[in-house]
Amino acid sequence: MEEKETSKSMKTTAIIAAYNEEKTIGPILDVLRESPLIDQIVVVSDGSTDRTVEIARSKGAEVVELLHNVGKGGALYRGLEYIRCHVVLLLDADLIGLNPKHIESLVEPVLRGEADVAIGVFEEGRLATDLAQKIAPFLSGQRAIRTDILQNIPDMEVTRYGVEVAINRYVRRNGVRVKLVKLPGLTHVMKEEKLGLVRGLRERMKMYWEIFKNLYRRVDGDRR
């Protein structure tokens, strides 16, 4: 940013990429609507075939409806067109236990200029999700980030599940200030719970493959 903004003048857009999340999207949007730190809510439906779009609209969110599934990175990329604020809050659409304190913990460090990116780490939620985030906290989908940084992430539209990896790569190479924040009591629905064991494991392996590909994918400016 060319001029230093104050926390009072800066505003925050929450963006959620959602694919068939009718069971969890409503409570998340309720918390966002009640937060004084959130000025705009955008839900990108990534080819959803359930009631995700209907519920998001009923909660007052701006809804971007994609006809085909393009993955999380592509959905967030489409959502960038609608941002009207200085800071973006990225949240997963399958969160359980979100509360106003979580929003504050993520957004306030960026609004106050203490960090350019705040990454949230689950704690005291469920053993499986807590452990996963302790092992790889930088893969968390819960993060607040300055809009100008997010808009400069290369090739976001093709990252699919590897969008966090792409953000991390840009952050690391450009000296962006990062702060990890704890999110007590927050967790999410696991793929095996949503889709059943076999299909859930298949989707999990696809997600890990996308993350792996993005870890080693070359982008403009990479060295040989």
Backbone as JSON, one array per atom type, in Angstrom:
{
  "sequence": "MEEKETSKSMKTTAIIAAYNEEKTIGPILDVLRESPLIDQIVVVSDGSTDRTVEIARSKGAEVVELLHNVGKGGALYRGLEYIRCHVVLLLDADLIGLNPKHIESLVEPVLRGEADVAIGVFEEGRLATDLAQKIAPFLSGQRAIRTDILQNIPDMEVTRYGVEVAINRYVRRNGVRVKLVKLPGLTHVMKEEKLGLVRGLRERMKMYWEIFKNLYRRVDGDRR",
  "N": [[0.84, -1.19, 0.0], [0.46, 2.26, -0.73], [0.11, 4.28, 1.09], [0.15, 4.35, 4.6], [-2.36, 2.65, 6.19], [-4.86, 3.07, 8.71], [-6.21, 0.96, 11.31], [-8.85, 1.56, 11.69], [-9.66, 2.71, 9.29], [-9.25, 0.76, 7.42], [-10.8, -1.97, 5.73], [-12.52, -5.17, 5.67], [-12.93, -8.0, 3.63], [-14.6, -11.05, 3.59], [-13.99, -14.13, 2.11], [-15.28, -17.12, 0.9], [-14.73, -20.19, -0.52], [-16.82, -22.63, -1.73], [-17.97, -25.95, -1.99], [-20.65, -27.83, -2.29], [-21.54, -27.5, 0.49], [-23.78, -27.34, 2.2], [-24.48, -28.09, 4.77], [-22.82, -26.82, 6.58], [-22.26, -24.17, 5.86], [-24.1, -22.17, 6.58], [-24.04, -21.55, 9.52], [-21.41, -20.53, 9.62], [-21.58, -18.21, 8.06], [-23.39, -16.79, 9.6], [-21.85, -16.1, 11.85], [-19.93, -14.47, 10.62], [-21.55, -12.37, 9.67], [-22.29, -11.15, 12.03], [-19.96, -10.08, 12.95], [-18.18, -7.15, 13.71], [-15.9, -6.6, 12.35], [-16.0, -7.43, 9.78], [-16.77, -6.39, 6.6], [-17.73, -7.11, 4.13], [-19.05, -9.97, 2.54], [-18.29, -12.69, 0.58], [-19.29, -15.47, -1.18], [-18.12, -18.09, -3.06], [-19.5, -20.34, -5.04], [-18.42, -23.38, -5.96], [-19.35, -24.9, -8.32], [-21.42, -26.14, -6.97], [-24.03, -28.5, -6.19], [-25.95, -28.77, -4.32], [-27.78, -27.14, -1.67], [-26.13, -24.99, -1.17], [-25.76, -22.46, -2.48], [-28.33, -21.31, -2.26], [-28.62, -21.11, 0.55], [-26.44, -19.44, 1.2], [-27.17, -17.05, -0.08], [-29.49, -16.49, 1.31], [-28.44, -15.74, 3.7], [-27.41, -13.31, 3.19], [-25.01, -13.04, 1.83], [-22.8, -12.08, -0.84], [-22.99, -13.85, -3.76], [-21.09, -15.8, -5.89], [-21.57, -17.77, -8.55], [-20.32, -20.6, -9.86], [-20.46, -22.66, -12.7], [-19.14, -25.02, -13.12], [-16.92, -27.2, -11.36], [-13.9, -25.88, -10.3], [-11.93, -26.1, -8.49], [-10.41, -25.08, -5.34], [-8.46, -23.0, -5.55], [-9.04, -21.84, -8.08], [-11.66, -21.01, -7.61], [-11.35, -19.1, -5.56], [-9.82, -17.28, -6.96], [-11.68, -16.32, -8.84], [-13.3, -15.01, -7.04], [-11.79, -12.82, -6.34], [-12.37, -10.72, -8.03], [-14.48, -9.4, -6.92], [-13.81, -8.18, -4.58], [-13.87, -5.49, -2.28], [-12.4, -4.39, -0.34], [-9.58, -3.68, 1.91], [-8.35, -5.77, 3.21], [-8.38, -9.31, 3.16], [-10.24, -12.01, 4.36], [-9.83, -15.37, 4.43], [-11.68, -18.28, 4.58], [-12.41, -21.73, 5.24], [-15.18, -23.66, 4.02], [-16.29, -25.62, 5.53], [-16.12, -25.42, 8.25], [-16.36, -26.02, 11.8], [-17.57, -24.77, 14.78], [-16.79, -22.11, 14.64], [-16.25, -18.83, 15.93], [-16.76, -15.38, 17.04], [-14.35, -14.54, 18.22], [-12.38, -16.0, 16.91], [-12.44, -14.8, 14.39], [-11.58, -12.24, 15.06], [-8.98, -12.82, 16.02], [-7.67, -13.58, 13.69], [-8.01, -11.41, 11.88], [-7.35, -8.95, 13.15], [-4.43, -8.67, 13.59], [-3.54, -8.04, 11.0], [-5.06, -5.8, 10.31], [-4.07, -4.02, 12.2], [-1.53, -3.69, 11.35], [0.48, -5.33, 12.24], [1.16, -7.64, 10.97], [1.35, -8.95, 7.61], [0.12, -11.14, 6.72], [-1.98, -13.35, 8.42], [-2.12, -16.5, 9.81], [-4.28, -19.05, 10.71], [-4.35, -21.57, 13.2], [-5.7, -24.65, 14.1], [-6.74, -25.58, 17.39], [-7.31, -27.52, 20.25], [-9.61, -28.59, 19.2], [-10.45, -31.1, 17.5], [-8.74, -34.21, 17.74], [-7.62, -35.31, 15.34], [-7.72, -33.22, 13.42], [-6.41, -31.18, 14.79], [-3.86, -32.31, 15.08], [-3.02, -32.57, 12.42], [-2.74, -29.9, 11.68], [-0.79, -29.04, 13.43], [1.38, -30.41, 12.46], [1.6, -29.4, 9.85], [1.2, -26.37, 9.76], [1.21, -24.27, 7.93], [-0.39, -25.0, 5.87], [-2.91, -24.37, 6.47], [-6.23, -23.3, 5.8], [-7.39, -21.12, 6.89], [-6.99, -17.82, 7.01], [-5.93, -14.4, 7.16], [-5.22, -11.78, 4.94], [-3.47, -9.18, 3.29], [-5.12, -7.43, 0.71], [-3.75, -6.51, -1.6], [-1.54, -8.17, -1.68], [-2.66, -10.74, -1.99], [-3.8, -10.45, -4.52], [-1.58, -10.56, -6.11], [-0.63, -13.14, -6.26], [0.89, -15.6, -8.15], [-0.63, -17.39, -10.84], [-2.89, -18.37, -9.45], [-5.35, -19.33, -10.24], [-5.04, -21.9, -11.23], [-4.25, -23.55, -9.21], [-5.85, -25.19, -7.66], [-6.32, -27.36, -4.98], [-3.91, -26.58, -4.02], [-3.62, -23.92, -3.32], [-2.92, -22.64, -0.92], [-0.25, -23.36, -0.72], [0.78, -21.94, -2.9], [0.35, -19.31, -2.05], [1.99, -19.31, 0.22], [4.51, -19.66, -0.98], [4.83, -17.27, -2.41], [4.77, -15.45, -0.29], [7.06, -16.19, 1.15], [9.13, -15.63, -0.69], [8.96, -12.95, -1.03], [9.38, -11.58, 1.29], [7.22, -11.15, 3.01], [5.43, -10.33, 5.94], [4.51, -12.67, 8.37], [2.17, -14.04, 10.66], [1.42, -16.54, 12.98], [-1.6, -17.63, 14.41], [-3.51, -18.92, 17.11], [-6.47, -20.91, 17.07], [-8.65, -21.69, 19.14], [-10.76, -24.49, 19.8], [-11.79, -24.71, 17.25], [-12.58, -26.58, 14.34], [-12.95, -28.82, 11.52], [-15.14, -30.47, 9.14], [-14.19, -33.63, 8.19], [-13.1, -35.1, 5.08], [-13.7, -37.81, 4.83], [-15.87, -38.01, 6.48], [-17.76, -36.49, 5.19], [-18.07, -37.75, 2.68], [-18.0, -40.47, 2.94], [-15.97, -43.37, 3.69], [-14.36, -44.6, 1.56], [-14.69, -42.95, -0.8], [-14.04, -40.54, 0.41], [-11.35, -40.91, 1.19], [-10.25, -41.15, -1.33], [-10.68, -38.57, -2.37], [-9.13, -37.15, -0.56], [-6.56, -38.05, -1.19], [-6.36, -36.99, -3.75], [-6.35, -34.28, -3.08], [-3.94, -34.11, -1.61], [-2.18, -34.73, -3.66], [-2.49, -32.52, -5.35], [-1.48, -30.54, -3.67], [1.16, -31.44, -3.43], [2.03, -31.22, -6.12], [1.95, -28.46, -6.44], [3.86, -27.7, -4.63], [6.18, -28.23, -5.97], [5.92, -27.03, -8.38], [6.97, -24.96, -11.02], [7.01, -21.43, -11.29], [6.72, -18.13, -12.78], [9.79, -16.53, -12.48], [11.01, -18.46, -11.0], [14.02, -20.23, -10.33], [16.14, -22.24, -12.39]],
  "CA": [[0.0, 0.0, 0.0], [1.29, 3.45, -0.85], [0.0, 5.02, 2.33], [-0.15, 3.49, 5.75], [-3.76, 2.74, 6.58], [-5.13, 2.77, 10.11], [-7.14, -0.16, 11.45], [-10.21, 2.07, 11.59], [-10.01, 3.02, 7.91], [-9.16, -0.45, 6.62], [-12.0, -2.8, 5.75], [-12.23, -6.58, 5.44], [-13.82, -8.87, 2.87], [-14.48, -12.49, 3.84], [-14.27, -14.93, 0.93], [-15.37, -18.55, 1.16], [-14.95, -21.07, -1.66], [-17.65, -23.7, -1.19], [-18.47, -26.98, -2.9], [-21.63, -28.69, -1.61], [-21.35, -27.35, 1.94], [-25.04, -26.85, 2.75], [-24.62, -28.42, 6.19], [-21.95, -26.01, 7.45], [-22.05, -22.79, 5.39], [-25.0, -21.24, 7.28], [-23.48, -21.06, 10.79], [-20.21, -19.73, 9.37], [-22.03, -16.9, 7.59], [-24.01, -16.11, 10.74], [-20.77, -15.51, 12.65], [-19.34, -13.37, 9.84], [-22.49, -11.25, 9.63], [-22.34, -10.5, 13.35], [-18.66, -9.52, 13.3], [-17.98, -5.75, 13.29], [-14.66, -6.49, 11.58], [-16.26, -7.88, 8.41], [-17.57, -5.4, 5.86], [-18.24, -7.7, 2.9], [-18.96, -11.43, 2.53], [-18.42, -13.26, -0.76], [-19.23, -16.93, -1.26], [-17.96, -18.6, -4.42], [-19.97, -21.72, -5.13], [-17.56, -24.01, -6.95], [-20.1, -25.95, -8.99], [-22.26, -26.86, -5.99], [-25.31, -29.03, -6.67], [-26.87, -28.85, -3.19], [-28.42, -25.88, -1.32], [-25.11, -24.03, -0.75], [-26.06, -21.14, -3.05], [-29.57, -20.83, -1.65], [-28.36, -20.75, 1.94], [-25.55, -18.28, 1.23], [-27.95, -15.87, -0.45], [-30.45, -16.2, 2.39], [-27.67, -15.13, 4.79], [-26.98, -11.98, 2.78], [-23.7, -13.02, 1.18], [-22.7, -11.94, -2.29], [-22.7, -15.2, -4.23], [-20.55, -16.01, -7.24], [-21.96, -19.14, -8.83], [-19.59, -21.22, -10.97], [-21.22, -23.79, -13.22], [-18.31, -26.22, -13.05], [-15.94, -27.21, -10.28], [-12.56, -25.49, -10.76], [-11.0, -26.23, -7.37], [-10.39, -23.97, -4.41], [-7.68, -21.89, -6.08], [-9.8, -21.19, -9.15], [-12.83, -20.34, -7.04], [-10.88, -17.89, -4.89], [-9.38, -16.35, -8.02], [-12.88, -15.66, -9.33], [-13.8, -14.13, -5.99], [-10.97, -11.6, -6.25], [-13.0, -9.67, -8.82], [-15.57, -8.77, -6.16], [-13.29, -7.6, -3.34], [-13.95, -4.04, -2.17], [-11.75, -4.03, 0.93], [-8.12, -3.68, 1.99], [-7.9, -7.03, 3.8], [-9.24, -10.45, 2.81], [-10.28, -13.15, 5.28], [-10.13, -16.63, 3.75], [-12.15, -19.33, 5.48], [-12.97, -22.93, 4.64], [-16.65, -23.68, 4.1], [-16.74, -26.76, 6.34], [-15.68, -25.21, 9.63], [-17.27, -26.28, 12.91], [-17.17, -24.1, 16.01], [-16.31, -20.74, 14.42], [-16.85, -17.81, 16.77], [-16.22, -14.04, 16.77], [-12.96, -14.42, 18.68], [-11.53, -16.52, 15.83], [-12.37, -13.75, 13.37], [-10.73, -11.18, 15.61], [-7.6, -13.29, 16.09], [-7.11, -13.6, 12.34], [-8.06, -10.13, 11.16], [-6.76, -7.82, 13.87], [-3.0, -8.44, 13.33], [-3.35, -7.41, 9.69], [-5.64, -4.46, 10.4], [-3.21, -3.18, 13.03], [-0.22, -3.56, 10.73], [1.46, -6.2, 12.9], [1.52, -8.68, 10.0], [0.71, -8.84, 6.31], [-0.67, -12.37, 6.63], [-2.17, -14.09, 9.67], [-2.54, -17.87, 9.5], [-4.9, -19.65, 11.88], [-4.04, -22.98, 13.46], [-6.66, -25.28, 15.0], [-6.25, -26.01, 18.7], [-8.35, -27.97, 21.17], [-10.83, -28.92, 18.46], [-10.47, -32.56, 17.46], [-7.36, -34.71, 17.7], [-7.14, -35.51, 13.97], [-7.49, -31.94, 12.74], [-5.36, -30.48, 15.55], [-2.56, -32.92, 14.77], [-2.67, -32.23, 11.04], [-2.3, -28.5, 11.6], [0.48, -28.9, 14.14], [2.4, -30.94, 11.57], [1.75, -28.52, 8.69], [0.34, -25.2, 10.0], [1.16, -23.36, 6.79], [-1.39, -25.46, 4.92], [-4.22, -23.95, 6.97], [-7.03, -22.47, 4.91], [-7.91, -19.97, 7.64], [-5.96, -16.79, 7.02], [-6.23, -13.02, 6.74], [-4.12, -11.35, 4.09], [-3.69, -7.91, 2.59], [-5.68, -7.64, -0.62], [-2.76, -6.3, -2.66], [-0.69, -9.36, -1.72], [-3.44, -11.84, -2.56], [-3.99, -10.2, -5.95], [-0.31, -10.77, -6.81], [-0.22, -14.54, -6.22], [0.94, -16.09, -9.54], [-1.31, -18.61, -11.29], [-3.8, -18.87, -8.44], [-6.51, -19.98, -10.84], [-4.77, -23.3, -11.59], [-3.63, -24.23, -8.07], [-6.81, -26.09, -7.03], [-6.11, -27.49, -3.53], [-2.58, -26.1, -3.66], [-3.61, -22.46, -3.26], [-2.15, -22.21, 0.26], [1.17, -23.51, -1.07], [1.12, -20.83, -3.79], [0.44, -18.12, -1.21], [3.19, -19.43, 1.05], [5.69, -19.45, -1.82], [4.93, -15.83, -2.68], [5.09, -14.8, 0.99], [8.46, -16.49, 1.49], [10.05, -15.01, -1.63], [8.83, -11.49, -1.07], [9.59, -10.99, 2.61], [5.95, -10.76, 3.61], [5.38, -10.64, 7.37], [3.5, -13.69, 8.68], [1.94, -14.34, 12.07], [0.56, -17.68, 13.28], [-2.5, -17.4, 15.53], [-4.23, -20.11, 17.53], [-7.92, -20.84, 16.96], [-9.13, -22.72, 20.07], [-12.09, -25.05, 19.65], [-12.22, -24.73, 15.86], [-12.21, -27.77, 13.58], [-13.73, -28.89, 10.29], [-15.64, -31.79, 8.77], [-13.21, -34.34, 7.37], [-13.64, -35.61, 3.81], [-14.25, -39.14, 5.05], [-17.17, -37.83, 7.11], [-18.68, -35.94, 4.18], [-18.23, -38.55, 1.47], [-17.81, -41.89, 3.2], [-14.55, -43.72, 3.83], [-13.65, -44.86, 0.3], [-14.65, -41.74, -1.62], [-13.34, -39.51, 1.16], [-9.92, -41.16, 1.07], [-9.88, -40.84, -2.71], [-10.61, -37.12, -2.49], [-7.99, -36.71, 0.24], [-5.36, -38.32, -1.97], [-6.34, -35.99, -4.81], [-5.95, -33.02, -2.46], [-2.51, -34.19, -1.31], [-1.45, -34.69, -4.93], [-2.49, -31.13, -5.81], [-0.54, -29.83, -2.81], [2.51, -31.89, -3.82], [2.36, -30.63, -7.42], [2.19, -27.03, -6.26], [5.12, -27.53, -3.91], [7.31, -28.36, -6.88], [5.61, -26.41, -9.66], [7.69, -23.74, -11.32], [6.25, -20.25, -11.7], [7.6, -17.07, -13.28], [10.77, -16.07, -11.5], [11.71, -19.58, -10.41], [15.32, -20.55, -10.89], [16.32, -23.61, -12.88]],
  "C": [[0.87, 1.24, 0.0], [1.26, 4.27, 0.43], [-0.38, 4.07, 3.45], [-1.58, 3.73, 6.19], [-3.87, 2.48, 8.08], [-6.16, 1.65, 10.17], [-8.59, 0.31, 11.32], [-10.62, 2.34, 10.15], [-9.98, 1.79, 7.02], [-10.41, -1.3, 6.79], [-11.64, -4.22, 5.34], [-13.34, -7.27, 4.66], [-13.56, -10.31, 3.27], [-14.86, -13.22, 2.56], [-14.24, -16.41, 1.31], [-15.61, -19.27, -0.16], [-15.68, -22.3, -1.14], [-18.09, -24.66, -2.28], [-19.35, -27.94, -2.1], [-21.43, -28.7, -0.09], [-22.62, -26.83, 2.61], [-25.17, -27.1, 4.26], [-23.83, -27.49, 7.11], [-21.88, -24.53, 7.07], [-22.9, -21.78, 6.17], [-24.43, -20.69, 8.58], [-22.23, -20.21, 10.61], [-20.61, -18.31, 8.95], [-22.71, -16.11, 8.71], [-22.95, -15.41, 11.59], [-20.15, -14.32, 11.91], [-20.25, -12.15, 9.81], [-22.52, -10.47, 10.93], [-21.02, -9.81, 13.71], [-18.54, -8.07, 12.82], [-16.73, -5.56, 12.45], [-14.85, -6.86, 10.11], [-17.21, -6.92, 7.72], [-18.23, -5.97, 4.6], [-18.04, -9.21, 2.99], [-19.23, -11.92, 1.11], [-18.3, -14.77, -0.66], [-19.13, -17.32, -2.73], [-18.38, -20.06, -4.41], [-19.25, -22.39, -6.29], [-18.25, -25.21, -7.61], [-21.0, -26.74, -8.07], [-23.57, -27.32, -6.61], [-26.32, -29.18, -5.54], [-27.45, -27.45, -2.91], [-27.41, -24.81, -0.87], [-25.44, -22.62, -1.21], [-27.28, -20.52, -2.39], [-29.34, -20.34, -0.22], [-27.48, -19.51, 2.03], [-26.3, -17.0, 0.9], [-28.91, -15.49, 0.66], [-29.77, -15.54, 3.58], [-27.09, -13.77, 4.4], [-25.61, -11.9, 2.14], [-23.83, -12.69, -0.3], [-22.24, -13.29, -2.82], [-22.22, -15.17, -5.68], [-20.78, -17.48, -7.54], [-21.23, -19.66, -10.07], [-20.35, -22.47, -11.4], [-20.46, -25.1, -13.09], [-17.28, -26.07, -11.94], [-14.54, -26.93, -10.83], [-11.52, -25.62, -9.66], [-10.94, -24.95, -6.54], [-9.63, -22.77, -4.95], [-8.42, -21.12, -7.15], [-11.0, -20.43, -8.63], [-12.43, -19.05, -6.34], [-10.44, -16.84, -5.9], [-10.58, -15.6, -8.6], [-13.44, -14.68, -8.3], [-13.04, -12.83, -5.87], [-11.62, -10.43, -6.99], [-14.0, -8.84, -8.0], [-15.09, -8.07, -4.88], [-13.36, -6.08, -3.38], [-13.16, -3.52, -0.97], [-10.24, -4.2, 0.89], [-7.54, -5.02, 2.44], [-8.9, -8.11, 3.41], [-9.11, -11.52, 3.89], [-10.7, -14.37, 4.48], [-10.52, -17.67, 4.79], [-12.61, -20.54, 4.68], [-14.47, -22.96, 4.89], [-17.18, -24.8, 4.98], [-16.33, -26.65, 7.8], [-16.79, -25.54, 10.64], [-16.73, -25.57, 14.15], [-16.61, -22.7, 15.82], [-17.02, -19.77, 15.34], [-16.19, -16.46, 16.51], [-14.77, -13.85, 17.17], [-11.99, -14.94, 17.63], [-11.35, -15.47, 14.74], [-11.42, -12.65, 13.82], [-9.26, -11.59, 15.61], [-6.92, -13.28, 14.73], [-6.97, -12.21, 11.73], [-7.29, -9.01, 11.84], [-5.26, -7.62, 13.62], [-2.72, -7.76, 12.0], [-3.9, -5.99, 9.7], [-4.74, -3.5, 11.18], [-1.8, -3.01, 12.44], [0.87, -4.39, 11.39], [1.97, -7.29, 11.97], [0.82, -8.37, 8.69], [-0.2, -10.04, 6.05], [-0.77, -12.97, 8.02], [-2.75, -15.45, 9.31], [-3.06, -18.52, 10.78], [-4.63, -21.13, 11.99], [-5.04, -23.54, 14.47], [-5.98, -25.71, 16.29], [-7.44, -26.4, 19.56], [-9.69, -28.18, 20.46], [-11.04, -30.42, 18.48], [-9.05, -33.06, 17.22], [-6.83, -34.77, 16.27], [-6.83, -34.18, 13.29], [-6.44, -31.1, 13.46], [-3.98, -30.99, 15.15], [-2.1, -32.54, 13.38], [-2.13, -30.81, 10.94], [-1.03, -28.24, 12.4], [1.63, -29.37, 13.27], [2.67, -29.97, 10.42], [0.86, -27.28, 8.84], [0.21, -24.29, 8.79], [0.24, -23.85, 5.67], [-2.8, -25.08, 5.37], [-4.93, -23.06, 5.96], [-7.6, -21.25, 5.58], [-6.82, -18.92, 7.71], [-6.52, -15.44, 6.61], [-5.0, -12.52, 6.0], [-4.46, -10.02, 3.44], [-4.13, -8.19, 1.16], [-4.63, -7.5, -1.71], [-1.8, -7.48, -2.77], [-1.43, -10.51, -2.4], [-3.61, -11.68, -4.07], [-2.73, -10.44, -6.77], [0.17, -12.22, -6.8], [-0.24, -15.1, -7.64], [0.1, -17.36, -9.73], [-2.27, -19.2, -10.27], [-4.92, -19.7, -9.05], [-6.29, -21.45, -11.19], [-4.23, -24.11, -10.42], [-4.55, -25.26, -7.43], [-6.58, -26.17, -5.52], [-4.76, -26.96, -3.08], [-2.49, -24.59, -3.49], [-2.83, -21.95, -2.05], [-0.65, -22.31, 0.01], [1.62, -22.34, -1.94], [1.26, -19.53, -2.99], [1.71, -18.16, -0.37], [4.47, -19.17, 0.25], [5.9, -17.96, -2.08], [5.37, -15.08, -1.42], [6.57, -14.97, 1.31], [9.43, -15.71, 0.6], [10.01, -13.49, -1.63], [8.9, -10.84, 0.31], [8.34, -10.51, 3.28], [5.91, -11.21, 5.08], [4.2, -11.56, 7.69], [3.39, -13.88, 10.19], [1.03, -15.55, 12.18], [-0.3, -17.36, 14.49], [-3.26, -18.68, 15.84], [-5.74, -19.87, 17.48], [-8.53, -21.94, 17.84], [-10.55, -23.17, 19.77], [-12.6, -25.13, 18.22], [-11.74, -26.0, 15.18], [-13.0, -27.74, 12.26], [-14.18, -30.32, 10.03], [-14.61, -32.44, 7.85], [-13.87, -34.94, 6.14], [-14.29, -36.98, 3.98], [-15.63, -39.07, 5.71], [-18.2, -37.33, 6.11], [-19.07, -36.98, 3.14], [-18.22, -40.05, 1.71], [-16.33, -42.24, 3.12], [-13.83, -43.82, 2.49], [-13.54, -43.6, -0.54], [-13.9, -40.62, -0.92], [-11.83, -39.67, 1.07], [-9.43, -40.84, -0.34], [-9.72, -39.33, -2.91], [-9.44, -36.55, -1.7], [-6.68, -36.91, -0.52], [-5.23, -37.33, -3.13], [-5.88, -34.65, -4.28], [-4.45, -33.02, -2.18], [-1.68, -34.12, -2.58], [-1.38, -33.26, -5.46], [-1.51, -30.29, -4.97], [0.89, -30.16, -3.21], [2.92, -31.23, -5.13], [2.69, -29.15, -7.27], [3.47, -26.75, -5.48], [6.3, -27.49, -4.87], [7.06, -27.73, -8.25], [6.4, -25.13, -9.84], [6.73, -22.64, -11.73], [7.23, -19.22, -12.21], [8.53, -16.6, -12.18], [11.49, -17.2, -10.82], [13.04, -19.8, -11.09], [15.34, -21.98, -11.38], [17.22, -24.37, -11.94]]
}
